Amino acid sequence: MSVRLSWHTPRSDIPITDYRVEWGKLGEGEGKPLPENTLTKVLPKEVHSFSIESLVGGSEYVVRVQALIITAPKKVISGRVATLHFSTPILTARHIGRWTFVIHR
């Protein structure tokens, strides 16, 4: 199971250098992901979408997209943060009538 995120450049005169995408599966009764469940990807400013793969059905996730301004010497100033909470559906197959296999070469 996967989810595809997309976003627009924030309206600002501040020169964004990168975007940080953080995501993680929420623990039982937790409002944020456990540290061992959190993954991070830094994307260049030209990229405005990202796919998160291998999500587990019936689970809750939180995703944060943050605009970054990196100044010399490697000081990170965070911009706005967008946070999304979502649950993945539980998918079940009751009856499969026919299979189709496609081989790509």
C-alpha positions as CSV (number, residue, x, y, z in Angstrom):
1,M,0.0,0.0,0.0
2,S,1.3,3.5,-0.8
3,V,0.4,7.1,-0.7
4,R,1.5,9.9,-3.0
5,L,1.9,13.4,-1.6
6,S,2.1,16.6,-3.5
7,W,2.5,20.3,-2.4
8,H,2.9,23.8,-3.7
9,T,5.8,26.1,-3.0
10,P,4.8,28.4,-0.1
11,R,4.1,32.0,-0.9
12,S,7.1,33.8,0.5
13,D,10.2,35.8,-0.5
14,I,12.4,33.4,1.5
15,P,14.6,31.3,-0.7
16,I,13.6,27.6,-0.1
17,T,16.5,25.2,-0.6
18,D,14.9,21.9,0.2
19,Y,11.9,20.1,1.5
20,R,12.0,17.6,4.3
21,V,9.4,14.8,4.3
22,E,9.0,12.8,7.6
23,W,6.6,10.0,8.1
24,G,5.9,7.3,10.6
25,K,3.4,4.8,11.8
26,L,1.7,5.8,15.0
27,G,2.1,3.6,18.1
28,E,-0.9,2.4,20.1
29,G,-2.6,5.5,21.6
30,E,0.3,7.7,20.5
31,G,-0.2,11.1,18.9
32,K,3.1,11.0,17.1
33,P,5.3,8.2,15.7
34,L,7.8,6.4,17.8
35,P,11.4,7.4,17.0
36,E,12.2,4.0,15.6
37,N,9.2,4.2,13.3
38,T,10.1,7.6,11.8
39,L,11.7,8.0,8.3
40,T,13.0,11.1,6.7
41,K,13.7,12.1,3.1
42,V,15.2,15.5,2.1
43,L,14.2,16.6,-1.5
44,P,15.5,19.4,-3.6
45,K,13.3,22.5,-4.0
46,E,12.3,21.5,-7.5
47,V,10.5,18.4,-6.3
48,H,6.9,18.9,-5.2
49,S,5.7,15.3,-4.8
50,F,6.8,12.1,-3.0
51,S,5.5,8.5,-2.7
52,I,5.6,6.6,0.5
53,E,5.6,2.8,-0.1
54,S,5.1,-0.3,2.0
55,L,2.4,1.1,4.3
56,V,0.6,-1.4,6.5
57,G,-3.2,-1.7,6.1
58,G,-5.3,-0.8,9.2
59,S,-2.6,1.5,10.6
60,E,-2.4,5.2,11.4
61,Y,0.4,7.4,10.0
62,V,1.5,10.9,10.4
63,V,3.4,12.8,7.6
64,R,5.1,16.2,7.8
65,V,6.3,18.2,4.9
66,Q,8.6,21.1,5.8
67,A,10.2,23.8,3.6
68,L,13.9,24.3,4.5
69,I,16.2,27.2,4.1
70,I,19.8,26.1,4.5
71,T,22.3,28.8,5.0
72,A,26.1,28.7,5.3
73,P,27.6,27.0,7.2
74,K,25.0,24.3,7.1
75,K,22.5,26.0,9.4
76,V,19.0,24.8,8.8
77,I,16.2,27.3,9.3
78,S,12.8,25.6,9.1
79,G,10.0,27.1,7.2
80,R,6.3,26.2,7.4
81,V,5.3,22.7,8.3
82,A,2.3,20.9,7.0
83,T,1.2,17.8,9.0
84,L,-1.2,15.1,7.8
85,H,-2.7,12.3,9.9
86,F,-4.3,9.4,8.0
87,S,-5.3,5.7,8.4
88,T,-4.8,3.0,5.8
89,P,-7.8,0.8,5.0
90,I,-7.8,-2.9,5.7
91,L,-8.0,-4.6,2.3
92,T,-9.4,-8.1,2.0
93,A,-10.1,-10.3,-1.0
94,R,-13.2,-12.5,-0.7
95,H,-13.4,-14.1,-4.2
96,I,-10.9,-14.0,-7.0
97,G,-12.3,-15.2,-10.2
98,R,-9.3,-14.9,-12.5
99,W,-5.6,-14.1,-12.3
100,T,-3.7,-12.1,-15.0
101,F,0.1,-12.2,-15.1
102,V,2.0,-9.5,-17.0
103,I,5.7,-10.1,-17.7
104,H,7.8,-7.0,-18.4
105,R,11.0,-7.5,-20.3
